[in-house]
Structure formats: structure tokens, C-alpha cells
Amino acid sequence: MKRVLIIGSGPAGISASLYLARADIDVTVISAGESALEKAGKIENYFGFSEAVSGKELIENGKSGAKRLGVKFREGEIVDLNIDANNKIEAYTSSNKEEFDCVLLATGSQRKKPDIKGLKELEGKGVSYCAVCDAFFHNGKPVAVIGSGSYAMHEAVYLAQTSPKVTILTNHENTELSACDNIDICDKKIAELTNVGNLRHVIFDDGSHIEVSGIFVAAGIAGSTDLANKLGAFIEGNTVKTDKNMFTGIPGLYAAGDCTGGLLQVSKAVYEGAAAAMEIIKYLRKN
Ligand SMILES: Cc1cc2nc3c(=O)[nH]c(=O)nc-3n(C[C@H](O)[C@H](O)[C@H](O)COP(=O)(O)OP(=O)(O)OC[C@H]3O[C@@H](n4cnc5c(N)ncnc54)[C@H](O)[C@@H]3O)c2cc1C
């Protein structure tokens, strides 16, 4: 049986799961917490309700319908994607790796970038959002990762293969991460990032600083563009580019909902989830 992974249990992911499960496909939905919709107290602009309905109720009803059709829901954060030699997509959590025939990114709108002075100005000039893409440029040199969760550690472990020292900068956020091998944890609040010659200076609130070759941003959980980037899909700003059938251009990888930009509404997420599922079904029947 073909296996599809849907990353995200919002309206886009759940909508796609209904079509896929009804086509006899093994569907797993993994999500790292609430859908944006669960924050909405009252929805009055979605089809089919005579009275306002809460976002939570829409999600719960959506999930229970999908479960009835055999869709499996799991909690977890996907931190990396990779295509193996047999063209399967490997999906990684911090502790596990699984293979799928197709993956749908339904991860919602991209998290905000950390609000750190100098960050925007250094993007592409030593500040990167993708270890796999840019580690090469800092081979043999110290680097830093901004973040405090599993995604930050995942990026740090990758960078530690080619950098003598990786410092995870939590920017004073709570963390359960601990130092290991050549990975350090620094919990100081960051005041500013600057470029000095070939180095990036990370200046802390207490006036101290460290010097690194590159800074990798991995704050919060891995977002759609972080994951799309790993497989080489096109991104534009904070959104994943797709064709009208929600195909990213990377075989087996699709995206739907807020992560593709445009109208950030339930009706559009539900439509795109359905469109992606129809395209995935066609792809799996051909391959
Ligand atoms: C307060 C508020 C009110 C709103 N009111 C309305 C309204 O009245 N009408 C309307 O149409 N729309 C409304 N919206 C917008 C609507 O909620 C979104 O358009 C819709 O939820 C988008 O669906 P989605 O499936 O694309 O993403 P989301 O619903 O955001 O779901 C994304 C999912 O991806 C998961 N995820 C992200 N990254 C990862 C990862 N790396 N690993 C695993 N899981 C991951 C998240 O945990 C989440 O489950 C509102 C939104 C908010 C915040």
C-alpha cells in the first residue's frame, strides 16, 4: 500500500487526508501542536453552518471524520526531509525516520522570524535559514544556530559534522537542549548581529560577543519553507511555490493551505488540500 505523510493537522491537511484515505492510501498526519484555526473563537464565513462555529469544533469534527476513514494522527515535529535512492521521501523527527511515497506540506503560515537587530540585513550575507543548503560555505569554521527546540538541535547536529564548534543561541528562551560534543548552548539575550570582515559578531545584552562564520536561524518549529528548502523546492518569501495542482516541482512533494500564501482562510486551505490529494492520487497510480 502506498504511504503518504501529511505534515500539519489544520484544514488543508485534514481535507487532503479525506480524499487520500478514500482512495485506499495509507495516510499519516503528523502535527506539532495546534492549527491556527483552533485559535479562532467564532467562524461565520465557512460553508455549512447556520450558527457561528468555533475553530476547535471545526478541527475536532474534521479529525474525527478522517479517523473514521482510517487516517492516522500523530503528535510530532518533522525537522527534516530527504529523498533516498529509491525516490522515497524520508521524514525525520528528532528521534525517528520514516519513508513515504509522497509528502504534503500543510504546515500553515510561516512562523515569525526572531526580532533581532541586524538579522534581516545579514540574510544571505552570513545568515542562513537552511543548514543543508549553506553549511558548505562555513566548512571548518565556527557557526551559531539561533533557536531553542528540536529543530535548532537538528540543524546544529548537521553543522557539527563540518564545523569545529557550533553554538546554539537560545536568545534567553527556555530550553531543554543540552550541550554535547562540539555543540555548546548559550542562553544570553542577543542585542545585535553585525558583519566584521569575514566574520559575524553576535553581540549580547551584557556587552560580550562571540565571532562566528555563519549564523543559522532555526527558531521555533521547522516551517514549510524550511522543509521545502531541504528538498530544493522553490520558495518565495515565506511561502512555498506550487503549480495550480499544488505540486512543488519536486517529485512526491506537494504543499497546500496557508503555507502557499494568498488568501489565508479555511475555504482556500480546504480547496488546496483537496486539489493536492487529487494530484497525489494521480501520481501514485502512475508510479
Ligand atoms: C485568530 C484567528 C482567527 C481566524 N479566523 C478565521 C475565520 O474566521 N475564517 C477563516 O476562514 N479563517 C480564519 N483564520 C485563518 C485560518 O485559521 C487559516 O487560514 C487555516 O487554519 C489555515 O489552515 P492550514 O491547514 O493551512 O494551516 P494551520 O491550520 O495553521 O495548520 C498547520 C499545522 O501544521 C503543523 N506544523 C507546522 N510545522 C510543523 C512541523 N514541522 N512538523 C509537524 N507539524 C507542523 C501545526 O502544528 C498545525 O497543526 C483565523 C486564524 C486565526 C489565527
The ligand as an SDF file (V2000), in Angstrom:
LIG
                    3D

 53 58  0  0  0  0  0  0  0  0999 V2000
   -7.2900   34.0140   15.4720 C   0  0  0  0  0  0  0  0  0  0  0  0
   -7.5820   33.5080   14.0890 C   0  0  0  0  0  0  0  0  0  0  0  0
   -8.8510   33.6580   13.5700 C   0  0  0  0  0  0  0  0  0  0  0  0
   -9.1410   33.1800   12.2750 C   0  0  0  0  0  0  0  0  0  0  0  0
  -10.4190   33.3090   11.7890 N   0  0  0  0  0  0  0  0  0  0  0  0
  -10.7350   32.8280   10.5560 C   0  0  0  0  0  0  0  0  0  0  0  0
  -12.0630   32.9070   10.0640 C   0  0  0  0  0  0  0  0  0  0  0  0
  -12.9730   33.4750   10.6920 O   0  0  0  0  0  0  0  0  0  0  0  0
  -12.3340   32.3570    8.8460 N   0  0  0  0  0  0  0  0  0  0  0  0
  -11.3730   31.7210    8.0970 C   0  0  0  0  0  0  0  0  0  0  0  0
  -11.6740   31.2230    7.0070 O   0  0  0  0  0  0  0  0  0  0  0  0
  -10.0930   31.6460    8.5340 N   0  0  0  0  0  0  0  0  0  0  0  0
   -9.7490   32.1720    9.7470 C   0  0  0  0  0  0  0  0  0  0  0  0
   -8.4490   32.0900   10.2190 N   0  0  0  0  0  0  0  0  0  0  0  0
   -7.3980   31.5410    9.3310 C   0  0  0  0  0  0  0  0  0  0  0  0
   -7.3930   30.0070    9.3160 C   0  0  0  0  0  0  0  0  0  0  0  0
   -7.2970   29.5370   10.6370 O   0  0  0  0  0  0  0  0  0  0  0  0
   -6.2250   29.5070    8.4520 C   0  0  0  0  0  0  0  0  0  0  0  0
   -6.3410   30.0470    7.1630 O   0  0  0  0  0  0  0  0  0  0  0  0
   -6.2040   27.9780    8.3730 C   0  0  0  0  0  0  0  0  0  0  0  0
   -6.1460   27.4070    9.6560 O   0  0  0  0  0  0  0  0  0  0  0  0
   -5.0190   27.5040    7.5310 C   0  0  0  0  0  0  0  0  0  0  0  0
   -5.0200   26.1320    7.5180 O   0  0  0  0  0  0  0  0  0  0  0  0
   -3.6930   25.2640    7.2400 P   0  0  0  0  0  0  0  0  0  0  0  0
   -4.1370   23.8390    7.2710 O   0  0  0  0  0  0  0  0  0  0  0  0
   -3.0160   25.7770    6.0460 O   0  0  0  0  0  0  0  0  0  0  0  0
   -2.7080   25.5940    8.4700 O   0  0  0  0  0  0  0  0  0  0  0  0
   -2.9280   25.5180   10.0340 P   0  0  0  0  0  0  0  0  0  0  0  0
   -4.3700   25.4410   10.3700 O   0  0  0  0  0  0  0  0  0  0  0  0
   -2.1590   26.6350   10.6280 O   0  0  0  0  0  0  0  0  0  0  0  0
   -2.2490   24.1410   10.4640 O   0  0  0  0  0  0  0  0  0  0  0  0
   -0.8640   23.9760   10.4010 C   0  0  0  0  0  0  0  0  0  0  0  0
   -0.4640   22.6940   11.0980 C   0  0  0  0  0  0  0  0  0  0  0  0
    0.8890   22.3790   10.7780 O   0  0  0  0  0  0  0  0  0  0  0  0
    1.5560   21.9050   11.9520 C   0  0  0  0  0  0  0  0  0  0  0  0
    3.0020   22.0530   11.7450 N   0  0  0  0  0  0  0  0  0  0  0  0
    3.7110   23.1560   11.3650 C   0  0  0  0  0  0  0  0  0  0  0  0
    5.0180   22.8520   11.2260 N   0  0  0  0  0  0  0  0  0  0  0  0
    5.1480   21.5390   11.5440 C   0  0  0  0  0  0  0  0  0  0  0  0
    6.2670   20.6300   11.6010 C   0  0  0  0  0  0  0  0  0  0  0  0
    7.4980   20.9970   11.2950 N   0  0  0  0  0  0  0  0  0  0  0  0
    6.0170   19.3320   11.9770 N   0  0  0  0  0  0  0  0  0  0  0  0
    4.7740   18.9180   12.2720 C   0  0  0  0  0  0  0  0  0  0  0  0
    3.6920   19.7370   12.2360 N   0  0  0  0  0  0  0  0  0  0  0  0
    3.8720   21.0170   11.8670 C   0  0  0  0  0  0  0  0  0  0  0  0
    0.9410   22.7480   13.0590 C   0  0  0  0  0  0  0  0  0  0  0  0
    1.1560   22.1420   14.3000 O   0  0  0  0  0  0  0  0  0  0  0  0
   -0.5430   22.7350   12.6260 C   0  0  0  0  0  0  0  0  0  0  0  0
   -1.1520   21.5340   13.0570 O   0  0  0  0  0  0  0  0  0  0  0  0
   -8.1320   32.5530   11.5000 C   0  0  0  0  0  0  0  0  0  0  0  0
   -6.8430   32.4010   12.0350 C   0  0  0  0  0  0  0  0  0  0  0  0
   -6.5730   32.8820   13.3130 C   0  0  0  0  0  0  0  0  0  0  0  0
   -5.1680   32.7050   13.8750 C   0  0  0  0  0  0  0  0  0  0  0  0
  1  2  1  0
  2  3  1  0
  2 52  2  0
  3  4  2  0
  4  5  1  0
  4 50  1  0
  5  6  2  0
  6  7  1  0
  6 13  1  0
  7  8  2  0
  7  9  1  0
  9 10  1  0
 10 11  2  0
 10 12  1  0
 12 13  2  0
 13 14  1  0
 14 15  1  0
 14 50  1  0
 15 16  1  0
 16 17  1  0
 16 18  1  0
 18 19  1  0
 18 20  1  0
 20 21  1  0
 20 22  1  0
 22 23  1  0
 23 24  1  0
 24 25  2  0
 24 26  1  0
 24 27  1  0
 27 28  1  0
 28 29  2  0
 28 30  1  0
 28 31  1  0
 31 32  1  0
 32 33  1  0
 33 34  1  0
 33 48  1  0
 34 35  1  0
 35 36  1  0
 35 46  1  0
 36 37  1  0
 36 45  1  0
 37 38  2  0
 38 39  1  0
 39 40  1  0
 39 45  2  0
 40 41  1  0
 40 42  2  0
 42 43  1  0
 43 44  2  0
 44 45  1  0
 46 47  1  0
 46 48  1  0
 48 49  1  0
 50 51  2  0
 51 52  1  0
 52 53  1  0
M  END
$$$$
